[in-house]
Amino acid sequence: MRNMTRPSQSATSTKRLVWELAATGVLILVLYYPTLKALVSDWNTDPNYSHGFFVPFISGYLVWEKRVELKKANASPSLWGLPILLTGLFVLIAGTIGSELFTKRFSFLIVLVGALFLLSGKEITRLLLFPIFFLALMIPIPYILYDAIAFPLKLLASKVACWCLLLFGIPVFREGNIIHLASTTLEIVDACSGIRSLVSLITLGVIFAHLSQNRLWKKIVLILSTIPIAVIANIFRVTGTGILAHYFGPEVATGFLHTFSGWLIFIVAFALLFAVGIILRKTAYRS
């Protein structure tokens, strides 16, 4: 009788936890509906964060990947989740008062962790911590930080591209982020700074590192490698655009060819990231 009772109690406890998590999830979604609605609108209108549509699905896959461990995990509600939950709500209130979108959006993740910890305890929260904070990659960074990154990237891309064009024997003159060629002028705007591909490549790098590497230091190295890869790839794109514009006219710097070159360079960048991942995978050093 004992062996029959325990599974029944365990199944009842699991069902209750699922219902509690589902009900709490609905309450959180209702609370954050205006914030999440504005977030989706940003994905739709800001090309830098169009990848945000895919992030929740990837996070869901990461949760599904943990399904066996979650079934074996011990659900033990913990009051330690309460201060985390309250902190998240405080951050939400502060962001609402200050009209700061990033703060309100990030508080969503803190509230999720706090609610999960409160209802299911440390073990289950630990298993789901990475999928939850992977969602941070769908949140646009504050524009003050965006501008602080984009501006030096524009200058770096234009400066190095000018050096490369001179090496190819193409006369060029640079004024800040503006490249003057004999037949046309190219302005390195925010869209050409490389930050768009950098943000997307970091997102891919994080999930790729998580799935492909078995050591923390390897994951960190792989994620950090996305930065120089994205920067170098964008420099190649700007240089290539300058070469094509010099020989074939300014039309190649706009329209379909310009967009296609962006996709092509991004594919090359991911191929380089994949190569770095393979090298790290074969690295014998372990720590």
N, C-alpha and C positions, 0 to 999 in steps of 0.2 A: 504493500500500500504506500509506503514511503517513496519508493522509486516512481510510482505513478503520480503522487501528489506534487513532488518537486518540479517536474517538467511543466505540470499544469500551472503552478504558481509562477514559474519562470516565464511561461508564455503570456500569462495575464499581466505580469509586470512589464514585459516588453511591449505589449499592446497599449498599456496605459502610458508608457513613455512615448510611444509613437504619437498617440493622440495629444499628449501634452505638448510635444515638440511642434506638431502640426498646428495646434491652436495658438501657440505662442508665435509661430511663424506668420500666421495670418494677422495677428495683432501688430507685429512688427512691420509687415507690409502695409497695413492700413496707416500706421503712424508715419511711415516713410514714403507714402505714395507720392506726395508733391515733389519730394527730393528725387525719387527714382524716375518720375515722369520727366523732370527737367534733365536728368542724366541721359536718358534715352534720346531726348531731343538733341543733346550735344553730340551724341554718337552719329546722329543722322545729318547734322549740319557741319560738324567739324571733321574734316578729312584726317586730322592727326589722331583721332580716336574712333574711327570707324570700326577698328578691330574690337571695340568694346562689346559689340553684339555677340561675338564669339566667346568672350571670357566666361560668362555664366555657364555656358554649355560645357566648356573645358573643365570648369570647377565641378560641375555635376558629374562629369566622367571621373574625375579624381576621387569623388566621394564613392561612386559606384565601384571603383577599383579597390576601395577599402572594405567592401561589403563583408568579406569573410572575417576580417579582423574585427569589424564592428559587431558581428553576431557573437563572437567569442568574448568581446570586451565586457567588463563589469560596469553596469550602470549604477552609479552611486551619487545621487543628488548632493550638491555641496553648496553651503552658504558662502563659500569663497567666490562664487560667481556673482553674488549680489553687489559687492563693491565695483566689480568690472562693469556690470550692467548699469549701475548708477553713474559711473564715470562716463560711459557712452552717452547716456541721456543728458548729462551735464554738458558734454561736448556738443551735442545736438542743440541744446538751448543756447549755448554760447555762439555757435555758428548761425543760429536763427537771428539772435539779437544783432550780431555783427554783419549779417547778410553775406556770410562767407560760405560759398558753395562747397569748396573742398572740405572744410571742417565738418559740415553737416553730412556730406557723403561718407567721409571716413568714419564718422561716429556710427554709421550703420554697421560696419564691420565689428566695432567694439561691442555694440549691443548684441550682435549675433553671438560673439564669443561668450559674453557674460550670461546670456540666456541659456546657451548650451551647457556651460559649466554649472549653472545653477540647477538645471533639470537632470543632467546626465553624469556630471562629475568629471574628474580629471582625465581618466583613461580615454573616454570617448572624445573629449575635447582635444586631447593631444593628437588623436588620429585625424581629426577634421580641421586642425589648425591651419595646415598648409592650404587646403582647398578654399578655406574662408579668406585667408589673406592674399591668396592669388587674385581674388576679386578686386584687390586694390589697384591692379593693373588696368581696370576698366574706368578708373576715376581720373579725369583730366587734372593735371597738376595746375597749381595757381599760375595765372598769367604773368605775375611778377617773376616767378621762377622760370616760366617758359621763355620770356624775353631775355632773361639773364643767361640762358643756355643758347637760345637761337642766335643772338647777335654775335657772340664770338665764333660760333660755328659758321656763320655766313662769311665773316672776315677770313677765317682759316681756309674755307673752301675757295674763296676768290683769290686769296694770296697764293696758295699752292697751285691752283689751276693756272694762274698767270705764269708761274715758274715753268710748269709743264708745257704750256703753249710756246713759251720762248725756246724751250729745248727742241720743239718741233719746227722751229724757224718761223713761227707765226708772230708778226708784230702785234704787240698788245700793250695797253696802258691801263692801269688800275687806279680808281679813285674809291677808296673804302671798299664797299661791296659791289661796285659797278665796274665791269670789265669792258673796255673800249677796244673793239677790233677795227680793222680797216673798213669793213663794209657794214658793221652793225654794232650795237651796244647791248651787252647782257647785264641785267641787274639780278644779283643773287638775293631773292626775296626770301621770306620765311619758309615758303613751300620748298625752296631749293637749298635750305640750310642743312638739310639732312636730319632734322629733328623728327620728322614724320617717320622715316625709316628706322631711326634710332629707337623711338618708342615702340614701334611694332616688332623690331628685332629683339628688344629686351624682353617683350612679352613671350615671343617664341623661345628665346634663350632660357627663360625661367622654366617653362614647361619641359623643354628639351633636356635641360640639365637635371630636372627632377626625375625624368623617366629614363635617362640614359646613363647617369653617373651613380656610382655606389659609395662615394666618399664626399664628405662635406666640402673639403678643399677643392676637389675637382668641380663640384657644382659652382662654387664661388668663382673659380677661374673661368669656367665656361660662360657664366653670366657676365662677368667683367669684360670678357673678350668681345662681347657684342658692341661695346663702345668704339674701340679702334676700328673694328670691321665696318661698322656703319659709317664712320667718319671717312675712312679711306674709300669706301664704295661711292660715297657721295662726291668726293673729290674727282674720282674717275668719271662720274656722270657729268660734272660741270666741265671738266677738261674735254670730254668727248663732245659735249654740246658746242663748246667753243671751236673745236676742230671742224665739226660739220657745218657750223654757221659760217666759218671763214671760207670754206671751199664750195658750199652749196647754198649759201644765202641764209638770211635770218629766219626763214619759214620753219627750219628744222628745230628752232629753239622754242617753238610753240606748237600747240595742237597735238595730233595723235602721236607723232614721233617723240615729242617730249614726254608724254605720258607713258608711252611704251618703253622708253629708255629707263624711266623710273622703276617700272615693274621688272625689267630685265636686270637692272643693277641690284634690286632687292633679292631676286632669285640667286644671283651670284653671291650676294652677301650671306644668304642662308646656306648656300653650298659651302662657303668658307667656314661658317659656324659649325656645320655638320662635320667638316674635316677636323676642326679643332676638337670636337666631341669624340671622334674616333681616336685621335692621338691620345687624348686624356684617358679614354677607355683602355688603351693598350699600355698605359704607363704603369710600370710595375711597382713604383713607390707607393706605400700605403702608410697612412697615419690616422 
